[in-house]
Amino acid sequence: MSTLLVQEIDFSEEEVLLGLQQYEKQTLFHIQDLIYYPYYFFEYQVSAKSLLKFKGKVACTVDALGGRGSLVDVKPMFFERTVETGRIPQPVIAEEDAISIAERFVFDNASSKAKFVTMPKIIEVQRNLFYRPFWLTDFKLPNNKQGQLIVDAVSGSYHPL
């Protein structure tokens, strides 16, 4: 067991199965497991001169396994929880590398969206390693073809594996 900073589960196992069954009535679904996927969260104060003075906060996440950055619309809420160790992939991307990825990602996005007269000043406000819950789901089609889906337990979105 490990104590981690996690996002809360918004879609329970039962809700996921019910939603998938409603969408694909002829397909049999089974929840295999719940995993907690690692991400780094970064929040920055950004200021620069453009045609208008720009000052505000920008947040992004960095996938701790693949190193991909993503802007965050709404700051996530994190909670400390105890999680079974087998359900936690270990980060591949070191925190120092994630810092570089996040800074470059935020700088590139800020620069492309606003025509700055000066270089944007980016100051880190917050940094966390957190884990997002995902349901691993098996499915079987009427023609006996099988597959797996991963369902985001926070947003409810799903993707084939």
The 8 nearest C-alpha neighbors of each residue, nearest first, counted from 0:
[[1, 83, 84, 82, 81, 2, 85, 3],
 [2, 0, 81, 82, 84, 3, 83, 80],
 [1, 3, 81, 80, 82, 79, 0, 4],
 [4, 2, 79, 80, 5, 1, 81, 129],
 [3, 5, 79, 129, 78, 77, 130, 80],
 [6, 4, 130, 77, 78, 129, 131, 3],
 [5, 7, 77, 131, 78, 76, 130, 8],
 [6, 8, 9, 5, 153, 78, 77, 132],
 [7, 9, 152, 153, 10, 132, 6, 11],
 [10, 8, 153, 152, 7, 11, 154, 155],
 [11, 9, 152, 8, 14, 153, 15, 155],
 [12, 10, 14, 13, 15, 9, 8, 152],
 [11, 13, 15, 14, 16, 10, 30, 134],
 [12, 14, 16, 11, 15, 17, 10, 18],
 [15, 13, 17, 11, 16, 12, 10, 18],
 [16, 14, 18, 12, 13, 17, 19, 11],
 [15, 17, 19, 13, 18, 14, 20, 12],
 [16, 18, 14, 20, 15, 19, 13, 21],
 [19, 17, 15, 21, 16, 20, 14, 22],
 [18, 20, 22, 16, 21, 17, 23, 15],
 [21, 19, 24, 23, 17, 22, 18, 16],
 [22, 20, 18, 19, 24, 23, 17, 16],
 [21, 23, 19, 20, 24, 18, 17, 26],
 [24, 22, 20, 26, 25, 21, 19, 27],
 [23, 25, 20, 21, 26, 22, 19, 27],
 [26, 24, 23, 141, 27, 140, 20, 139],
 [27, 25, 140, 23, 24, 139, 141, 28],
 [26, 28, 139, 138, 140, 25, 29, 20],
 [29, 27, 138, 137, 26, 16, 139, 136],
 [28, 30, 137, 136, 31, 138, 27, 16],
 [31, 29, 136, 32, 135, 137, 134, 28],
 [30, 32, 136, 135, 29, 137, 33, 134],
 [33, 31, 135, 30, 134, 34, 136, 86],
 [32, 34, 134, 133, 135, 86, 132, 35],
 [35, 33, 86, 133, 132, 87, 36, 134],
 [34, 36, 132, 130, 131, 87, 86, 133],
 [35, 37, 130, 131, 34, 88, 132, 87],
 [38, 36, 130, 63, 129, 90, 35, 131],
 [39, 37, 62, 63, 129, 61, 128, 130],
 [38, 40, 128, 61, 60, 127, 129, 63],
 [39, 41, 60, 127, 126, 59, 128, 38],
 [42, 40, 126, 59, 58, 125, 60, 39],
 [41, 43, 58, 125, 124, 57, 123, 59],
 [44, 42, 123, 124, 57, 122, 56, 58],
 [43, 45, 56, 122, 121, 55, 123, 57],
 [46, 44, 121, 55, 120, 54, 56, 43],
 [45, 47, 54, 120, 53, 119, 55, 44],
 [48, 46, 119, 53, 117, 120, 118, 49],
 [49, 47, 52, 116, 117, 115, 53, 51],
 [48, 50, 115, 116, 51, 52, 114, 47],
 [49, 51, 52, 48, 115, 116, 114, 53],
 [50, 52, 49, 53, 48, 115, 47, 114],
 [51, 53, 48, 49, 47, 54, 50, 46],
 [54, 52, 47, 46, 48, 51, 49, 55],
 [55, 53, 46, 45, 52, 47, 56, 44],
 [56, 54, 45, 44, 46, 57, 53, 43],
 [55, 57, 44, 43, 45, 58, 42, 54],
 [56, 58, 43, 42, 44, 55, 45, 59],
 [59, 57, 42, 71, 41, 70, 43, 56],
 [60, 58, 70, 71, 69, 41, 40, 42],
 [59, 61, 40, 69, 39, 68, 41, 38],
 [60, 62, 68, 39, 67, 38, 66, 63],
 [61, 63, 38, 66, 67, 65, 64, 68],
 [62, 64, 38, 90, 92, 37, 66, 91],
 [65, 63, 91, 90, 62, 92, 66, 37],
 [66, 64, 62, 67, 63, 92, 91, 61],
 [65, 67, 62, 61, 63, 64, 92, 68],
 [68, 66, 62, 61, 65, 69, 100, 63],
 [69, 67, 61, 60, 104, 101, 62, 66],
 [68, 70, 60, 59, 71, 61, 67, 104],
 [69, 71, 59, 58, 60, 72, 68, 57],
 [70, 72, 59, 58, 73, 69, 74, 60],
 [73, 71, 70, 74, 58, 59, 57, 75],
 [72, 74, 71, 75, 58, 76, 70, 59],
 [73, 75, 71, 76, 72, 58, 42, 59],
 [76, 74, 73, 77, 6, 71, 40, 72],
 [75, 77, 6, 74, 78, 7, 5, 73],
 [76, 78, 6, 5, 4, 75, 79, 7],
 [79, 77, 5, 4, 80, 6, 76, 7],
 [78, 80, 4, 3, 5, 2, 77, 81],
 [81, 79, 2, 3, 78, 82, 4, 5],
 [80, 82, 2, 1, 0, 3, 83, 79],
 [81, 83, 1, 0, 84, 2, 80, 3],
 [84, 82, 0, 85, 86, 1, 81, 87],
 [83, 85, 0, 86, 87, 1, 82, 88],
 [86, 84, 87, 83, 88, 34, 0, 82],
 [85, 87, 34, 84, 83, 35, 88, 33],
 [86, 88, 35, 85, 84, 34, 89, 36],
 [89, 87, 36, 90, 86, 37, 35, 85],
 [88, 90, 87, 91, 37, 64, 63, 36],
 [91, 89, 63, 64, 92, 37, 88, 93],
 [90, 92, 64, 63, 93, 89, 65, 66],
 [91, 93, 63, 90, 64, 66, 96, 97],
 [94, 92, 96, 95, 97, 91, 90, 63],
 [93, 95, 97, 96, 98, 92, 39, 63],
 [96, 94, 98, 97, 93, 99, 92, 100],
 [97, 95, 99, 93, 98, 94, 100, 92],
 [96, 98, 94, 100, 99, 95, 101, 93],
 [99, 97, 95, 101, 96, 100, 102, 94],
 [100, 98, 96, 102, 97, 101, 103, 95],
 [99, 101, 97, 103, 98, 102, 104, 96],
 [102, 100, 104, 98, 103, 99, 97, 105],
 [101, 103, 99, 105, 104, 100, 106, 98],
 [102, 104, 106, 100, 101, 105, 107, 99],
 [105, 103, 101, 107, 102, 106, 100, 108],
 [106, 104, 108, 102, 107, 103, 109, 101],
 [105, 107, 103, 109, 104, 108, 110, 102],
 [108, 106, 110, 104, 105, 109, 103, 111],
 [109, 107, 105, 111, 110, 106, 104, 112],
 [108, 110, 106, 112, 107, 111, 105, 113],
 [111, 109, 107, 108, 113, 112, 106, 114],
 [112, 110, 108, 109, 113, 107, 114, 106],
 [111, 113, 109, 110, 108, 114, 107, 115],
 [114, 112, 110, 111, 115, 109, 49, 108],
 [113, 115, 49, 110, 116, 112, 111, 50],
 [116, 114, 49, 117, 48, 113, 47, 118],
 [115, 117, 49, 48, 114, 118, 50, 47],
 [118, 116, 115, 48, 47, 119, 49, 120],
 [117, 119, 47, 120, 115, 116, 48, 110],
 [120, 118, 47, 46, 121, 117, 45, 115],
 [119, 121, 46, 45, 47, 118, 122, 44],
 [120, 122, 45, 44, 43, 119, 123, 46],
 [123, 121, 44, 43, 124, 45, 120, 42],
 [122, 124, 43, 125, 42, 44, 121, 41],
 [125, 123, 43, 42, 122, 44, 126, 41],
 [126, 124, 42, 41, 123, 127, 43, 40],
 [125, 127, 41, 40, 42, 39, 128, 124],
 [128, 126, 40, 39, 129, 41, 125, 4],
 [127, 129, 39, 38, 40, 37, 130, 126],
 [130, 128, 4, 5, 38, 37, 127, 39],
 [129, 131, 37, 5, 36, 35, 38, 4],
 [130, 132, 36, 35, 6, 5, 37, 133],
 [133, 131, 35, 152, 34, 36, 8, 151],
 [134, 132, 151, 152, 34, 150, 33, 35],
 [133, 135, 33, 150, 149, 32, 136, 152],
 [136, 134, 149, 32, 31, 30, 33, 148],
 [135, 137, 30, 148, 31, 147, 29, 149],
 [138, 136, 147, 29, 28, 146, 30, 148],
 [139, 137, 28, 146, 27, 145, 147, 29],
 [138, 140, 145, 27, 26, 144, 143, 146],
 [139, 141, 26, 143, 144, 142, 145, 27],
 [140, 142, 143, 25, 26, 139, 144, 27],
 [141, 143, 140, 144, 139, 145, 26, 25],
 [144, 142, 140, 141, 139, 145, 138, 26],
 [145, 143, 140, 142, 139, 146, 141, 138],
 [146, 144, 139, 138, 140, 143, 147, 137],
 [147, 145, 138, 137, 139, 148, 144, 160],
 [146, 148, 137, 136, 160, 159, 138, 149],
 [149, 147, 159, 136, 160, 158, 135, 150],
 [148, 150, 135, 158, 157, 134, 136, 159],
 [151, 149, 157, 134, 133, 156, 152, 155],
 [150, 152, 133, 155, 156, 153, 154, 157],
 [151, 153, 10, 133, 8, 132, 155, 9],
 [154, 152, 9, 151, 8, 155, 10, 132],
 [153, 155, 156, 151, 152, 9, 10, 150],
 [156, 154, 151, 152, 153, 150, 10, 157],
 [157, 155, 151, 154, 150, 158, 152, 153],
 [156, 158, 150, 149, 151, 148, 155, 159],
 [157, 159, 149, 148, 160, 150, 156, 151],
 [160, 158, 148, 147, 149, 157, 146, 150],
 [159, 148, 147, 158, 149, 146, 135, 136]]
